[in-house]
Amino acid sequence: MKYPILSKVVLVLILSVFLLNLGCHSIGYTQETDLSDIEIEVISRPRPELSVDEIYNKTVRSLIWVVSDKFQGSGVLIDADLRLAVTNLHVVKDNDEVAIFFPVRDLHGVLIDERDFYL
């Protein structure tokens, strides 16, 4: 990878946008509910400041590369036990099978980013 720090920053930005959208938008239908009588207690804990490298290393294991006959794309693993991942519909639409690849590190702990390694 030519610019590893830049790619980590881009990855963190993409994940941040994804997570913000996930938290701000509902999926499916919405139902109006009167919440005026519900008390909510907010518990605030100090959060440690994380560097870009720390965020990258915490999140890179959940990223996936999805390859089908017609398209390829990225996605995010959201439940390992259920083997549930999110990707774009155009990547998997009209395909009987898709291949999912997770990031792999070499013996020195460096992420392998060569496409040929995975295919």
C-alpha positions as CSV (number, residue, x, y, z in Angstrom):
1,M,0.0,0.0,0.0
2,K,1.5,3.3,-1.1
3,Y,0.0,5.6,1.6
4,P,-0.9,3.4,4.6
5,I,-1.7,6.3,7.0
6,L,-3.9,8.0,4.4
7,S,-5.8,4.8,3.7
8,K,-6.4,4.3,7.5
9,V,-7.7,7.9,7.7
10,V,-10.1,7.2,4.8
11,L,-11.2,4.0,6.3
12,V,-11.9,5.6,9.6
13,L,-13.9,8.4,7.9
14,I,-15.9,5.8,5.9
15,L,-16.6,3.8,9.1
16,S,-17.6,7.0,10.9
17,V,-20.1,8.0,8.2
18,F,-21.5,4.5,8.1
19,L,-21.9,4.3,11.9
20,L,-23.5,7.8,12.0
21,N,-25.9,6.9,9.3
22,L,-26.7,3.6,11.0
23,G,-27.5,5.4,14.3
24,C,-29.5,8.3,12.7
25,H,-31.8,6.5,10.3
26,S,-34.3,3.8,11.0
27,I,-34.8,0.9,8.7
28,G,-38.3,-0.2,7.7
29,Y,-41.4,1.6,8.9
30,T,-41.7,4.0,11.8
31,Q,-44.6,4.2,14.2
32,E,-45.4,7.4,16.1
33,T,-45.2,6.8,19.9
34,D,-45.7,9.2,22.7
35,L,-42.5,9.2,24.7
36,S,-43.2,12.2,26.9
37,D,-43.8,10.1,30.0
38,I,-40.6,8.1,29.7
39,E,-37.7,9.0,31.9
40,I,-34.2,8.5,30.4
41,E,-31.1,8.4,32.5
42,V,-27.9,9.3,30.7
43,I,-24.8,7.7,32.1
44,S,-21.7,9.4,30.9
45,R,-18.3,7.8,31.1
46,P,-15.1,9.3,30.0
47,R,-14.0,7.8,26.8
48,P,-10.3,7.3,26.0
49,E,-8.9,9.3,23.2
50,L,-8.0,6.9,20.4
51,S,-5.5,7.5,17.7
52,V,-6.3,6.9,14.0
53,D,-4.1,3.7,14.2
54,E,-6.0,2.5,17.3
55,I,-9.4,3.0,15.6
56,Y,-8.2,1.3,12.5
57,N,-6.9,-1.7,14.3
58,K,-10.1,-2.0,16.3
59,T,-12.4,-1.9,13.3
60,V,-10.4,-3.5,10.4
61,R,-11.4,-7.0,11.5
62,S,-15.1,-6.3,10.8
63,L,-14.5,-5.1,7.3
64,I,-15.2,-7.5,4.4
65,W,-14.5,-7.7,0.7
66,V,-17.5,-9.1,-1.2
67,V,-16.8,-10.6,-4.7
68,S,-19.5,-11.9,-7.0
69,D,-19.5,-12.9,-10.7
70,K,-20.5,-9.4,-11.8
71,F,-19.4,-7.0,-9.1
72,Q,-17.2,-6.5,-6.0
73,G,-17.6,-4.3,-3.1
74,S,-17.0,-3.8,0.6
75,G,-19.1,-4.5,3.6
76,V,-19.2,-4.7,7.4
77,L,-19.7,-7.7,9.6
78,I,-22.4,-6.8,12.1
79,D,-22.9,-10.2,13.9
80,A,-20.2,-12.9,13.8
81,D,-22.3,-15.6,15.5
82,L,-25.1,-15.1,13.0
83,R,-22.7,-14.6,10.1
84,L,-24.5,-11.4,9.3
85,A,-22.9,-8.7,7.1
86,V,-24.1,-5.5,5.4
87,T,-23.1,-4.6,1.8
88,N,-24.7,-2.9,-1.1
89,L,-27.5,-4.7,-3.0
90,H,-25.8,-4.2,-6.4
91,V,-22.9,-6.3,-5.3
92,V,-24.9,-9.4,-4.5
93,K,-28.1,-9.0,-6.6
94,D,-28.8,-11.8,-9.1
95,N,-25.9,-14.0,-7.9
96,D,-26.3,-17.5,-6.5
97,E,-23.0,-17.3,-4.7
98,V,-20.6,-14.6,-3.5
99,A,-17.2,-14.8,-1.9
100,I,-16.5,-13.0,1.4
101,F,-12.9,-12.2,2.4
102,F,-11.7,-10.9,5.7
103,P,-8.5,-8.9,6.2
104,V,-5.5,-11.2,6.9
105,R,-2.2,-10.1,8.6
106,D,1.2,-11.6,7.8
107,L,3.6,-13.0,10.4
108,H,4.7,-9.5,11.3
109,G,1.2,-8.3,11.9
110,V,1.0,-6.2,8.7
111,L,-2.3,-6.2,6.9
112,I,-2.0,-8.0,3.5
113,D,-3.4,-5.7,0.9
114,E,-2.4,-7.6,-2.2
115,R,-5.5,-8.6,-4.1
116,D,-3.9,-11.8,-5.5
117,F,-3.4,-13.1,-2.0
118,Y,-7.1,-13.4,-1.5
119,L,-8.1,-14.7,-4.9
